[in-house]
Amino acid sequence: MRFRFLLAAVALLQVACTTYDVTRMEFDSVAGVEGARQHGGVEPEALRPQREARRWPWAIRALEGSGIDALCIAVFGIEPRLLEVEAPGEFFRGRLTTLVPLSLEERGRRQELALRLLWILARDSAPLDQIVAIDAAATVLASYGCDPIEVAFGAVDAETLAAAVEAAADLTRGAVEVAEAVEPLGNQPAGRAADARAVVRDLRARRTELEDAGVGERWDDALDRIVCTELAHALRLKVASTEPRVREAAAVALERLGGPRAVLFLLRVRSSRPDGGVLEYDQDRDVRRLWIRLCGQLPPELAFASYEGGPEPAEFLYDVASRDEDQGLRMTALAALSQLLGRPVSLDPAWADAFFKERALGRGAEGGPGGER
């Protein structure tokens, strides 16, 4: 009888102490979010990796998944405890990276992960943490089939947000009515990231109170849309980060998810024309180099395409080739321009000058823009 009890205890512990649960526990503790085990928990104002993480003793970690670990836990009553980690930041990023594939297996886990990613993207000041979170967010968005460029801009009306939260808190109003109030929240991002995270946490908590399976499915779908919208919005904001490496990571993630249209989007949102003068692009050399590579890889039919009136890929490449302060970038842009236009690669800028002069004259003759730069 005692043996059967132990077997049952082992089986239960193996279910409860999955690799996902262990990884989440370790991540939440080193991130300083001990309360995050339930629906996102409590967020600190800033993310500062702790020097101690809640972990199982090393012997249990070494036996993880074998069944012996669960047996030892059951027999000896072992509990996880705070253990010092040598490199908190590295441990934090490692746990987050491990958590991503484990979270994609289940809808609720993805939502939990999304909450953590939204928090990191909004509150973590460490560039390397941001870069890891951006890559993780792109993976989650890809699992949803979400293109960040297609997600609506603007913000959910404050009254709509308040009404949905009120409805979710008062399930006696009728589950269908509550679901209908929640569904519009995924149409646009919230005005404040903290409000978005609070809404997702609250709706996840209220989900457990729904008894109607059909309404529960609508509720889950609405939660997924909210998560996708908020992650997409957070990712787009990172294109304007003050840290060049973060901007670079965000650009790569957007192109990975949105393809060629994302490249056109990047040119639109990260270019400016101060005082009506010439177009200016990202000030960082490596970011401009990335844009050159992305534009050079576009299909030729998009050479003169534009996102909402932004610069054309060929225009950007010519601008860099003709007036960038970095000679290496000028040559790289000229080669990319040759490739984009389907021409033999030539590093002689004369052909590009002649091509764009002729193009500007042609557009002027047609009554279009005169090609002023």
C-alpha positions as CSV (number, residue, x, y, z in Angstrom):
1,M,0.0,0.0,0.0
2,R,2.8,2.3,0.9
3,F,4.6,1.5,-2.3
4,R,1.5,2.3,-4.4
5,F,1.2,5.6,-2.5
6,L,4.8,6.5,-3.4
7,L,4.2,5.7,-7.0
8,A,1.1,7.9,-7.1
9,A,3.1,10.7,-5.4
10,V,5.8,10.4,-8.0
11,A,3.3,10.5,-10.8
12,L,1.7,13.6,-9.4
13,L,5.0,15.4,-8.8
14,Q,6.2,14.6,-12.3
15,V,3.1,16.3,-13.6
16,A,3.3,19.3,-11.2
17,C,7.1,19.8,-11.4
18,T,7.5,19.9,-15.2
19,T,10.5,21.5,-16.8
20,Y,8.3,24.4,-17.7
21,D,7.2,25.0,-14.1
22,V,10.8,24.7,-12.9
23,T,12.1,27.1,-15.5
24,R,9.4,29.6,-14.8
25,M,10.0,29.4,-11.1
26,E,13.7,30.1,-11.6
27,F,13.1,32.9,-14.0
28,D,10.5,34.6,-11.9
29,S,12.7,34.5,-8.8
30,V,15.8,35.9,-10.4
31,A,13.7,38.5,-12.2
32,G,12.3,39.6,-8.8
33,V,8.7,38.6,-9.6
34,E,8.0,36.0,-6.9
35,G,4.3,36.5,-7.3
36,A,4.2,35.9,-11.0
37,R,3.3,32.2,-10.7
38,Q,-0.4,33.2,-10.7
39,H,-1.7,35.1,-13.7
40,G,1.4,37.3,-14.1
41,G,1.7,38.3,-10.4
42,V,3.1,41.6,-9.3
43,E,5.5,43.6,-11.4
44,P,8.4,45.5,-9.8
45,E,8.8,49.1,-11.2
46,A,12.1,48.2,-12.7
47,L,13.7,44.9,-13.7
48,R,16.9,44.2,-11.8
49,P,18.1,40.5,-11.8
50,Q,18.5,39.2,-8.3
51,R,21.7,37.6,-7.1
52,E,19.7,34.6,-5.8
53,A,17.2,32.4,-7.7
54,R,14.7,29.9,-6.2
55,R,16.0,26.5,-7.3
56,W,15.9,22.9,-6.4
57,P,19.2,21.6,-4.8
58,W,21.8,20.5,-7.4
59,A,21.2,16.8,-6.8
60,I,17.5,17.2,-7.7
61,R,18.4,19.4,-10.8
62,A,20.8,16.7,-12.0
63,L,18.1,14.1,-11.8
64,E,15.4,16.3,-13.4
65,G,12.9,14.3,-15.5
66,S,14.2,10.9,-14.4
67,G,11.5,10.2,-11.9
68,I,14.1,9.8,-9.1
69,D,14.0,13.5,-8.5
70,A,10.2,13.4,-7.9
71,L,10.7,10.4,-5.6
72,C,13.3,12.2,-3.5
73,I,11.1,15.3,-3.3
74,A,8.2,13.1,-2.0
75,V,10.1,11.0,0.4
76,F,12.4,13.6,1.9
77,G,10.1,16.6,1.6
78,I,12.7,18.7,-0.3
79,E,11.7,22.2,-1.1
80,P,13.3,24.7,-3.6
81,R,15.3,27.4,-1.9
82,L,17.1,30.6,-2.8
83,L,20.6,29.8,-4.2
84,E,23.2,32.4,-5.3
85,V,23.9,32.6,-9.0
86,E,27.2,33.8,-10.3
87,A,26.0,35.9,-13.2
88,P,22.4,37.0,-12.5
89,G,21.9,38.7,-15.9
90,E,23.2,35.7,-17.8
91,F,21.1,33.3,-15.7
92,F,18.0,35.5,-16.3
93,R,18.5,35.5,-20.1
94,G,19.3,31.8,-20.2
95,R,16.1,31.0,-18.3
96,L,14.1,33.2,-20.6
97,T,15.5,31.5,-23.7
98,T,14.7,28.1,-22.2
99,L,11.2,29.2,-21.3
100,V,10.2,30.2,-24.8
101,P,10.0,26.8,-26.6
102,L,8.4,25.3,-23.4
103,S,5.7,28.0,-23.5
104,L,4.6,27.5,-27.1
105,E,3.1,24.1,-26.3
106,E,0.1,25.4,-24.5
107,R,-2.2,28.5,-24.9
108,G,-2.1,29.5,-21.3
109,R,1.7,29.2,-21.2
110,R,2.1,31.5,-24.2
111,Q,0.0,34.1,-22.5
112,E,2.1,33.9,-19.3
113,L,5.3,34.2,-21.4
114,A,3.8,37.2,-23.3
115,L,3.1,39.0,-20.0
116,R,6.7,38.6,-19.0
117,L,8.0,39.7,-22.3
118,L,5.8,42.8,-22.3
119,W,7.1,43.6,-18.9
120,I,10.8,43.2,-19.9
121,L,10.3,45.2,-23.1
122,A,8.7,48.0,-21.1
123,R,10.8,48.0,-17.9
124,D,14.2,46.4,-18.5
125,S,16.9,48.9,-19.2
126,A,19.6,46.4,-20.1
127,P,20.2,46.3,-23.9
128,L,21.1,42.6,-24.0
129,D,18.0,41.7,-22.1
130,Q,16.0,43.7,-24.5
131,I,17.6,41.9,-27.5
132,V,16.8,38.5,-26.0
133,A,13.2,39.5,-25.3
134,I,12.8,40.9,-28.8
135,D,13.8,37.6,-30.3
136,A,11.5,35.7,-27.9
137,A,8.6,38.1,-28.8
138,A,9.2,37.4,-32.5
139,T,9.0,33.7,-31.8
140,V,5.8,34.0,-29.9
141,L,4.3,36.2,-32.6
142,A,5.4,33.8,-35.3
143,S,3.6,31.0,-33.4
144,Y,0.4,33.0,-33.5
145,G,1.0,33.8,-37.2
146,C,1.0,37.5,-36.4
147,D,2.5,40.1,-38.7
148,P,3.3,43.2,-36.6
149,I,2.9,45.5,-39.6
150,E,-0.7,44.4,-40.0
151,V,-1.6,45.2,-36.4
152,A,-3.6,48.4,-36.1
153,F,-1.9,51.5,-34.7
154,G,-3.5,54.0,-32.4
155,A,-4.9,53.0,-29.0
156,V,-7.9,51.4,-27.5
157,D,-10.4,54.0,-26.4
158,A,-10.1,54.5,-22.6
159,E,-13.8,54.1,-22.2
160,T,-13.8,50.8,-24.1
161,L,-10.9,49.5,-21.9
162,A,-12.7,50.5,-18.7
163,A,-16.0,49.0,-19.8
164,A,-14.3,45.7,-20.7
165,V,-12.5,45.5,-17.4
166,E,-15.7,46.3,-15.5
167,A,-17.6,43.7,-17.4
168,A,-14.9,41.1,-16.7
169,A,-15.1,41.8,-13.0
170,D,-18.9,41.4,-13.0
171,L,-19.5,38.0,-14.5
172,T,-23.1,38.1,-13.2
173,R,-23.9,40.3,-16.2
174,G,-23.8,37.3,-18.4
175,A,-20.9,35.4,-19.9
176,V,-21.8,36.2,-23.5
177,E,-22.1,39.9,-22.7
178,V,-18.8,39.9,-20.9
179,A,-17.1,38.1,-23.9
180,E,-18.5,40.7,-26.3
181,A,-17.1,43.5,-24.1
182,V,-13.6,41.9,-24.0
183,E,-13.3,41.0,-27.7
184,P,-12.7,44.6,-29.0
185,L,-9.6,45.0,-26.8
186,G,-7.5,43.1,-29.3
187,N,-8.3,45.5,-32.2
188,Q,-5.8,48.1,-31.1
189,P,-3.0,48.3,-28.5
190,A,-3.7,50.0,-25.1
191,G,-2.5,53.5,-24.6
192,R,-0.3,52.5,-21.7
193,A,1.7,49.2,-21.7
194,A,1.1,48.8,-17.9
195,D,-2.7,49.0,-18.6
196,A,-2.4,46.3,-21.2
197,R,-0.5,43.9,-18.9
198,A,-3.0,44.6,-16.1
199,V,-5.9,43.7,-18.4
200,V,-4.3,40.5,-19.6
201,R,-3.6,39.4,-16.0
202,D,-7.1,40.3,-15.0
203,L,-8.8,38.5,-17.9
204,R,-6.6,35.4,-17.4
205,A,-7.8,35.3,-13.7
206,R,-11.5,35.8,-14.7
207,R,-11.2,33.0,-17.3
208,T,-11.2,30.4,-14.6
209,E,-14.7,31.5,-13.5
210,L,-16.3,30.8,-16.9
211,E,-18.3,27.6,-17.1
212,D,-19.7,27.8,-20.6
213,A,-17.2,26.2,-23.0
214,G,-18.2,28.2,-26.0
215,V,-17.8,31.5,-24.2
216,G,-14.5,30.3,-22.8
217,E,-13.3,29.7,-26.3
218,R,-14.2,33.2,-27.3
219,W,-12.6,34.5,-24.2
220,D,-9.3,32.6,-25.0
221,D,-9.4,33.9,-28.6
222,A,-9.8,37.5,-27.4
223,L,-6.9,37.0,-25.0
224,D,-4.7,35.7,-27.8
225,R,-5.6,38.7,-30.0
226,I,-4.8,41.1,-27.1
227,V,-1.5,39.4,-26.5
228,C,-0.6,39.5,-30.2
229,T,-1.6,43.2,-30.6
230,E,0.4,44.2,-27.5
231,L,3.5,42.2,-28.4
232,A,3.4,43.6,-31.9
233,H,3.1,47.1,-30.7
234,A,5.9,46.7,-28.2
235,L,8.1,45.3,-30.9
236,R,7.4,48.2,-33.2
237,L,8.3,50.6,-30.5
238,K,11.7,49.1,-30.2
239,V,12.6,50.3,-33.6
240,A,13.0,53.7,-32.0
241,S,15.0,52.5,-29.0
242,T,17.9,54.8,-28.0
243,E,20.2,51.8,-28.1
244,P,21.4,51.0,-31.7
245,R,21.8,47.2,-31.0
246,V,18.2,47.1,-29.8
247,R,17.0,48.9,-32.9
248,E,18.9,46.5,-35.0
249,A,17.4,43.5,-33.2
250,A,13.9,45.0,-33.6
251,A,14.4,45.6,-37.4
252,V,15.6,42.0,-37.9
253,A,12.6,40.7,-35.9
254,L,10.1,42.8,-37.9
255,E,11.6,41.7,-41.2
256,R,11.5,38.1,-40.1
257,L,7.7,38.4,-39.3
258,G,6.6,40.9,-42.0
259,G,8.9,40.2,-44.9
260,P,9.5,42.9,-47.6
261,R,6.7,45.1,-46.3
262,A,8.4,45.4,-43.0
263,V,11.5,46.8,-44.7
264,L,9.4,49.5,-46.3
265,F,7.8,50.2,-42.9
266,L,11.3,50.6,-41.3
267,L,12.3,53.1,-44.0
268,R,9.1,55.1,-43.2
269,V,9.3,55.2,-39.5
270,R,13.1,55.7,-39.1
271,S,13.7,58.4,-41.6
272,S,13.1,62.1,-41.3
273,R,13.4,65.3,-43.3
274,P,14.4,68.0,-40.8
275,D,13.3,71.5,-41.8
276,G,12.2,70.1,-45.1
277,G,15.7,69.4,-46.1
278,V,17.3,66.1,-47.3
279,L,16.2,62.8,-45.9
280,E,18.1,61.6,-42.9
281,Y,18.3,58.0,-41.8
282,D,19.3,56.1,-38.6
283,Q,22.5,57.7,-37.2
284,D,24.1,54.4,-36.4
285,R,26.5,53.0,-39.0
286,D,25.7,49.3,-38.2
287,V,21.9,49.9,-38.4
288,R,22.3,51.6,-41.8
289,R,24.4,48.7,-42.9
290,L,21.6,46.3,-41.9
291,W,19.1,48.4,-43.9
292,I,21.3,48.2,-46.9
293,R,21.4,44.5,-46.7
294,L,17.6,44.2,-46.2
295,C,16.9,46.6,-49.1
296,G,19.4,44.8,-51.4
297,Q,17.6,41.6,-50.8
298,L,14.2,42.9,-51.8
299,P,12.5,41.7,-55.0
300,P,13.2,44.1,-57.9
301,E,9.6,45.0,-58.2
302,L,9.7,46.7,-54.8
303,A,12.7,48.9,-55.7
304,F,10.4,52.0,-55.9
305,A,7.7,50.8,-53.6
306,S,6.8,52.9,-50.5
307,Y,5.1,52.4,-47.1
308,E,2.6,55.3,-46.6
309,G,4.8,57.8,-48.5
310,G,8.1,56.8,-46.9
311,P,11.4,56.5,-48.8
312,E,11.7,54.0,-51.5
313,P,14.4,51.2,-51.1
314,A,16.2,52.4,-54.2
315,E,16.0,56.0,-53.0
316,F,17.5,55.0,-49.7
317,L,20.3,53.0,-51.3
318,Y,21.2,55.9,-53.6
319,D,21.1,58.4,-50.8
320,V,23.6,56.3,-48.8
321,A,25.7,55.6,-51.9
322,S,25.9,59.3,-52.9
323,R,26.3,61.1,-49.6
324,D,26.9,58.8,-46.6
325,E,30.0,59.9,-44.6
326,D,31.2,56.3,-44.4
327,Q,33.0,55.3,-47.6
328,G,32.5,51.6,-46.9
329,L,28.8,52.0,-46.6
330,R,28.7,54.0,-49.8
331,M,30.3,51.2,-51.7
332,T,28.1,48.6,-50.0
333,A,25.0,50.6,-50.8
334,L,26.0,51.0,-54.5
335,A,26.5,47.2,-54.8
336,A,23.1,46.6,-53.2
337,L,21.5,49.1,-55.5
338,S,22.9,47.3,-58.5
339,Q,21.5,44.1,-57.2
340,L,18.1,45.6,-56.4
341,L,17.7,47.1,-59.9
342,G,18.9,43.9,-61.6
343,R,22.0,45.4,-63.0
344,P,25.6,44.1,-63.1
345,V,27.3,45.1,-59.9
346,S,29.3,48.2,-60.4
347,L,31.1,50.4,-57.8
348,D,31.3,53.4,-60.1
349,P,28.7,55.9,-58.8
350,A,28.4,57.6,-62.2
351,W,25.8,55.0,-63.4
352,A,23.7,55.6,-60.3
353,D,23.9,59.4,-60.8
354,A,22.8,59.1,-64.4
355,F,20.0,56.6,-63.6
356,F,18.4,58.8,-60.9
357,K,18.9,62.0,-62.9
358,E,17.0,60.4,-65.8
359,R,14.4,59.1,-63.5
360,A,13.9,62.5,-61.9
361,L,13.5,64.1,-65.3
362,G,11.1,61.5,-66.4
363,R,8.9,61.9,-63.3
364,G,8.9,65.7,-63.7
365,A,7.8,65.4,-67.3
366,E,4.9,63.2,-66.2
367,G,3.8,65.9,-63.8
368,G,4.9,63.9,-60.7
369,P,7.5,64.8,-58.1
370,G,10.6,66.4,-59.6
371,G,12.9,64.2,-57.6
372,E,14.1,66.9,-55.3
373,R,16.3,65.6,-52.5
